[in-house]
Structures are given as structure tokens and as C-alpha cells.
Amino acid sequence: RLDFWCPAPELLPLGGRLLRADLEEQVYLGRMAALIPEAFLPPEPGALAAAHRPDAAFGTLQELAIRLEMLLIALVRRTGAEHRATARVRRDKAQTALLENTRVWFAQHLTEELSVEQVCRALGCTRAMLQKTFRARIKSGAMEYFAAMKLARARELLAGGASPGEVAGMLGYSSGAYFSRCFKAATGTTPHAYQREAFLKQEKRQQAQEQKRQIEAQKS
């Protein structure tokens, strides 16, 4: 055990803590343990401090002070790194939880037109926290992600046979024209054109499946 007093504010995080020394710190402690009896006389009973040895080798006290300083530097650096790592883990967990909660909430409100303020109120977070989480995790803004979710659902509905007007109503777009503009801006094609292409692809798949069944039937 090593006790000492130092007023430096950088050492306050070490105050009152029990720390397990790593290999580097054990080397410093081992050398200090060897230097202490060389630098000080055994303490007298009741004495508050040990007296210096008059026959101590030149530089013994200075080396002891240097070893202590190096030990403290190593401890401050290590505990600071551990604190930063712990803070990073807490931040990552918080961002992951917020991202998943937002995704679930978005999926439950695809039929609505949402604002950032509504999202933040519902999830109990700030606008900055929400945006920072999405930028850090998926390189996209929160509302851009919500818009992409709506458009992905719109493509499914169009491919399923719903008209563009019906899709606009089901997903809470203010008008069919607004939905068409959003859809074309994101996909490069209009909802009608996308639906026609989806139907053609479905028809080709069905034809290919039918041909495959006929060939298999002929073989049997």
C-alpha cells in the first residue's frame, strides 16, 4: 500500500481509490520499495515521518521522487483512458437503444406525417441527440430515414396493386401529387411507372415458373 498527499487537481480522480497496478506500475512500485529503505531510516515509534538517511547514495531521493512521478503519470493516464472507454460504452448503448426505439416507433406511425418535434416528444430525447444518433449509426438524418421507410412501404403497396392515390392516403401523404413528387425524387420514376414495371416483373416471374412446371411435368 502506498499513501501520499498531493494537491494537484489532476490527481483528484485517484483520491480514496484502491487500484490494482498493471505491469508497468508494478515496476515503478518495486523500484520505489527498494529505494525507500535506502533513502530513509526506520521510523521511530509514534513518529509521523521517517528521517532521511545521512549516508544515502547521491540522488536516491531524487530517483524516488521521479519514480513516484512516473507512477502517478501512468495511473492518471490509465484511469483516464478507462473512464473515456466507459463513457464511450455508455454512449454507444444509449445510441443503440434510441435508434432501435425510433425505428420501432417509426414503423408504428408510417401512416402519419411526422415532425422532428413529435418524434422527440414521443421518445423523450432532444433534437440534437436524435440527429447525432442517426448520423453516427446509419449516416442519415432521422427524418430522412423515416421518409425512406415510408417509400419502401409505398413500393410494397404499389407492387401489391394499390393505386398511387390509395398509397398516398394509406401512408399519410398530404396529397397524391406530393406523394408522386417524393417518390420520383427518391426513385427517379413515378409511382405509375414503378407499378407498371413491378407488374411486368411479376408477370415474367409467373411465366418463368409456369414454364418450369411444364418442363418438369413433361419430364415426369
C-alpha positions, 0 to 999 in steps of 0.5 A: 500500500502506498499513501501520499498527499498531493494537491494537484487537481489532476490527481483528484480522480485517484483520491480514496481509490484502491487500484490494482497496478498493471505491469508497468506500475508494478515496476515503478512500485518495486523500484520505489520499495527498494529505494525507500529503505535506502533513502530513509531510516526506520521510523521511530515509534509514534513518529509521523515521518521517517528521517532521511538517511545521512549516508544515502547514495547521491540522488536516491531521493531524487530517483524516488521522487521521479519514480513516484512521478512516473507512477502517478503519470501512468495511473492518471493516464490509465484511469483516464483512458478507462473512464473515456472507454466507459463513457464511450460504452455508455454512449454507444448503448444509449445510441443503440437503444434510441435508434432501435426505439425510433425505428420501432416507433417509426414503423408504428406511425408510417401512416402519419406525417411526422415532425422532428418535434413529435418524434422527440416528444414521443421518445423523450430525447432532444433534437440534437441527440436524435440527429447525432444518433442517426448520423453516427449509426446509419449516416442519415438524418432521422427524418430522412430515414423515416421518409425512406421507410415510408417509400419502401412501404409505398413500393410494397403497396404499389407492387401489391396493386394499390393505386398511387392515390390509395398509397398516398392516403394509406401512408399519410401523404398530404396529397397524391401529387406530393406523394408522386413528387417524393417518390420520383425524387427518391426513385427517379420514376413515378409511382405509375411507372414503378407499378407498371414495371413491378407488374411486368416483373411479376408477370415474367416471374409467373411465366418463368415458373409456369414454364418450369412446371411444364418442363418438369411435368413433361419430364415426369 
